[in-house]
């Protein structure tokens, strides 16, 4: 029979002898499943492989990919796009585009980006989010949330970031936004000037000029909002706060050498010292 199916006798006896044996990858599967569940299905095989390396495990990324497939664990999130538009024409000062899509920087707090995005809650309520992000490591250093897209909640995120800029920035800071009315407002412009911060704005109707912030919004919504049931405002606010803390302190990035934004900043400062 082996001759008919062209199966070597040694191969047949090898596999027959392994029947009933414990899965040799059982320990790996347990660790991988634990990491997958810890990050609530947000990690694919690349990030799980980086996480394993950071914990001292030695394993090939292809094996991680194979074991995830065997465990039927897949990083899949329902994706849907929505975008809040705050542009109301020229209602104040429109700054030039200083950033000009140069999103990379090797200096902390040299280039910051900000924007406003919208979430739906239960009933007729909405939540508006305004974060300030450092392009050096992608860290969120200020964040305002409100039921209405007022000027105050945008200024709140800026005021959270100002002490950090004042204490840690080694170079003059530039903050980039779109041409939304909040960022043209005299109070926003005045606050930046008083703190010696350059202002930069995207060109009209060109969201690619602020792609770094748009990417963060997409990631945030993909990993904790889309595909989930709508919740009341206070619950969503708490969920976003938890996610941003997770994003800053735990969620690793390949471009940050497999570290989270905060860990990368701390690691870099230790090397500089």
C-alpha positions as CSV (number, residue, x, y, z in Angstrom):
1,X,0.0,0.0,0.0
2,X,2.9,2.4,0.8
3,X,4.4,1.7,-2.6
4,X,1.1,2.5,-4.3
5,X,0.7,5.9,-2.6
6,X,4.5,6.5,-3.0
7,X,5.0,7.2,0.8
8,X,8.4,6.3,2.2
9,X,8.2,3.6,4.9
10,X,10.3,5.6,7.3
11,X,8.0,8.6,7.0
12,X,5.0,6.4,7.7
13,X,6.5,4.9,10.9
14,X,7.7,8.4,12.1
15,X,4.2,9.8,12.0
16,X,2.6,6.7,13.3
17,X,4.9,6.8,16.3
18,X,3.9,10.4,17.1
19,X,0.1,9.6,17.3
20,X,-1.1,10.4,20.8
21,X,2.0,12.5,21.7
22,X,1.6,15.9,23.4
23,X,1.7,18.9,21.0
24,X,5.3,20.0,21.0
25,X,4.2,23.6,20.4
26,X,1.7,23.6,23.3
27,X,3.8,25.9,25.5
28,X,4.4,28.3,22.6
29,X,0.7,28.3,21.8
30,X,-0.2,29.1,25.4
31,X,2.2,32.1,25.5
32,X,1.0,33.4,22.0
33,X,-2.7,33.0,22.9
34,X,-2.1,34.9,26.2
35,X,-0.4,37.8,24.3
36,X,-3.2,37.9,21.7
37,X,-5.8,38.1,24.4
38,X,-3.9,40.6,26.4
39,X,-3.9,43.0,23.5
40,X,-7.6,42.2,22.7
41,X,-6.8,40.9,19.2
42,X,-5.0,44.1,18.1
43,X,-1.7,42.3,17.5
44,X,-0.8,40.3,14.4
45,X,2.1,38.0,14.1
46,X,4.7,40.7,13.6
47,X,3.9,42.6,16.8
48,X,3.5,39.3,18.8
49,X,6.9,38.3,17.5
50,X,8.4,41.6,18.7
51,X,6.7,41.2,22.1
52,X,8.1,37.7,22.5
53,X,11.6,38.9,21.6
54,X,11.3,41.8,24.1
55,X,10.4,39.2,26.8
56,X,13.5,37.1,26.0
57,X,11.9,34.4,23.9
58,X,13.8,33.1,20.8
59,X,11.3,32.1,18.1
60,X,11.1,32.7,14.3
61,X,8.4,35.1,13.1
62,X,7.3,32.5,10.6
63,X,6.6,30.0,13.4
64,X,4.6,32.7,15.2
65,X,2.5,33.2,12.1
66,X,2.0,29.4,11.7
67,X,0.9,28.9,15.3
68,X,-1.5,31.8,15.1
69,X,-3.0,30.2,12.0
70,X,-3.3,26.9,13.8
71,X,-4.9,28.6,16.8
72,X,-7.3,30.4,14.4
73,X,-6.4,33.7,15.9
74,X,-6.5,36.5,13.4
75,X,-6.1,40.3,13.9
76,X,-9.3,41.5,12.2
77,X,-11.1,44.7,13.0
78,X,-14.2,46.1,11.2
79,X,-13.0,49.2,9.4
80,X,-15.2,52.2,8.5
81,X,-14.1,55.7,7.9
82,X,-15.6,58.9,9.2
83,X,-14.1,62.4,9.5
84,X,-15.1,65.5,11.4
85,X,-14.6,68.7,9.3
86,X,-14.0,71.9,11.2
87,X,-13.1,74.1,8.3
88,X,-15.3,77.2,8.0
89,X,-13.3,79.3,5.6
90,X,-10.8,82.0,6.6
91,X,-12.1,83.2,10.0
92,X,-8.7,84.1,11.5
93,X,-5.0,83.6,10.9
94,X,-4.0,80.9,8.4
95,X,-0.4,79.9,8.9
96,X,2.0,78.5,6.3
97,X,2.8,74.8,6.0
98,X,6.1,74.7,7.9
99,X,5.9,70.9,8.3
100,X,5.3,70.2,4.6
101,X,4.8,66.4,5.2
102,X,8.2,66.1,6.9
103,X,6.8,63.9,9.7
104,X,10.1,62.4,10.9
105,X,12.2,64.0,13.6
106,X,15.0,62.8,15.8
107,X,14.3,65.3,18.5
108,X,11.6,65.0,21.1
109,X,8.9,67.7,21.1
110,X,10.3,69.4,18.0
111,X,7.3,68.6,15.8
112,X,3.8,68.2,17.2
113,X,0.5,67.5,15.3
114,X,-3.1,68.0,16.4
115,X,-6.6,67.7,15.0
116,X,-10.2,67.0,16.0
117,X,-12.2,63.8,15.4
118,X,-15.8,62.8,16.1
119,X,-17.4,59.7,17.7
120,X,-21.0,58.8,17.9
121,X,-22.4,57.7,21.3
122,X,-25.8,56.3,22.2
123,X,-28.8,58.6,21.6
124,X,-28.0,61.8,20.0
125,X,-24.8,62.4,21.9
126,X,-21.4,62.7,20.2
127,X,-17.8,62.8,21.6
128,X,-15.2,65.1,20.1
129,X,-11.5,64.3,20.7
130,X,-8.5,66.6,20.3
131,X,-5.1,65.0,21.0
132,X,-1.6,66.5,20.6
133,X,0.9,64.0,19.4
134,X,4.8,64.2,19.3
135,X,6.1,63.0,16.0
136,X,9.3,62.0,17.6
137,X,7.8,58.8,19.0
138,X,4.1,59.1,18.4
139,X,3.3,59.8,22.0
140,X,0.1,61.6,22.9
141,X,1.1,64.4,25.3
142,X,-2.2,66.2,25.6
143,X,-5.9,65.2,25.0
144,X,-9.2,67.1,25.3
145,X,-12.7,65.5,25.0
146,X,-16.0,67.2,24.9
147,X,-19.7,66.8,23.9
148,X,-19.3,69.8,21.6
149,X,-16.4,70.9,19.3
150,X,-15.8,74.1,21.3
151,X,-12.6,76.2,21.4
152,X,-12.1,75.4,25.1
153,X,-11.6,71.6,24.7
154,X,-9.0,72.2,21.9
155,X,-7.2,74.7,24.1
156,X,-7.4,72.2,27.0
157,X,-5.3,69.7,25.0
158,X,-2.7,72.4,24.2
159,X,-2.5,73.5,27.9
160,X,-1.8,69.9,28.9
161,X,1.1,69.8,26.4
162,X,2.6,73.2,27.3
163,X,4.3,72.2,30.6
164,X,5.8,69.1,28.9
165,X,7.2,71.2,26.1
166,X,8.5,73.8,28.5
167,X,10.3,71.2,30.7
168,X,11.6,68.8,28.0
169,X,11.9,70.4,24.6
170,X,15.5,71.0,23.5
171,X,14.6,72.7,20.3
172,X,11.9,75.2,19.4
173,X,8.6,73.4,18.9
174,X,6.3,73.6,15.8
175,X,2.7,72.5,16.1
176,X,0.9,71.5,12.9
177,X,-2.9,71.3,12.3
178,X,-5.4,71.7,9.5
179,X,-7.1,75.0,8.8
180,X,-10.0,74.3,11.2
181,X,-11.6,77.4,12.9
182,X,-10.1,76.4,16.3
183,X,-6.6,76.8,15.0
184,X,-7.3,80.1,13.2
185,X,-8.8,81.5,16.4
186,X,-6.9,84.4,18.0
187,X,-6.7,82.7,21.4
188,X,-5.0,79.6,19.8
189,X,-2.6,81.8,17.8
190,X,-1.9,84.0,20.9
191,X,-1.2,81.0,23.2
192,X,1.3,79.6,20.7
193,X,3.1,83.0,20.3
194,X,3.2,83.5,24.1
195,X,5.0,80.1,24.5
196,X,7.4,80.6,21.5
197,X,5.8,77.8,19.4
198,X,5.8,78.0,15.6
199,X,2.4,77.4,14.0
200,X,2.0,75.3,10.9
201,X,-1.1,74.4,8.9
202,X,-2.1,71.9,6.1
203,X,-3.1,73.3,2.8
204,X,-6.9,73.6,2.3
205,X,-8.7,70.3,1.9
206,X,-5.4,68.3,1.9
207,X,-5.6,65.7,4.8
208,X,-2.4,64.1,3.6
209,X,-0.6,67.1,5.0
210,X,-1.6,65.9,8.5
211,X,-1.4,62.2,7.7
212,X,0.4,61.3,11.0
213,X,-2.6,62.5,13.0
214,X,-5.1,61.0,10.6
215,X,-3.3,57.6,11.0
216,X,-3.6,57.8,14.7
217,X,-7.3,58.5,14.5
218,X,-7.7,55.5,12.1
219,X,-5.7,53.2,14.5
220,X,-7.7,54.4,17.5
221,X,-11.1,53.8,15.9
222,X,-10.1,50.6,14.3
223,X,-8.8,49.0,17.5
224,X,-11.4,50.2,20.1
225,X,-14.4,51.7,18.4
226,X,-15.4,50.3,15.0
227,X,-17.4,47.1,15.1
228,X,-18.3,47.7,18.8
229,X,-21.8,48.6,20.1
230,X,-22.4,52.4,20.7
231,X,-22.0,53.4,24.4
232,X,-22.9,56.5,26.4
233,X,-20.6,59.5,26.4
234,X,-19.0,58.9,29.8
235,X,-18.3,55.2,29.0
236,X,-16.7,56.1,25.6
237,X,-14.6,58.8,27.3
238,X,-13.3,56.3,29.7
239,X,-12.6,53.7,27.0
240,X,-10.6,56.3,25.0
241,X,-8.6,57.3,28.1
242,X,-7.7,53.7,28.7
243,X,-6.8,53.1,25.1
244,X,-4.5,56.2,24.9
245,X,-2.7,55.0,28.1
246,X,-2.3,51.6,26.5
247,X,-1.1,53.1,23.2
248,X,1.5,55.3,25.0
249,X,2.8,52.8,27.5
250,X,2.2,49.3,26.1
251,X,1.4,49.2,22.4
252,X,4.7,48.5,20.6
253,X,5.7,49.9,17.2
254,X,8.1,48.3,14.7
255,X,9.6,51.7,13.8
256,X,10.4,52.3,17.5
257,X,12.5,49.1,17.7
258,X,9.7,47.1,19.1
259,X,9.0,49.6,22.0
260,X,6.0,51.6,23.1
261,X,6.2,55.4,22.6
262,X,7.0,56.0,26.3
263,X,9.5,53.2,26.6
264,X,11.3,54.5,23.5
265,X,11.5,58.0,24.9
266,X,12.8,56.7,28.2
267,X,15.3,54.4,26.5
268,X,16.6,57.2,24.3
269,X,17.0,59.6,27.2
270,X,19.0,57.0,29.1
271,X,21.3,56.5,26.1
272,X,21.8,60.2,25.8
273,X,22.7,60.5,29.5
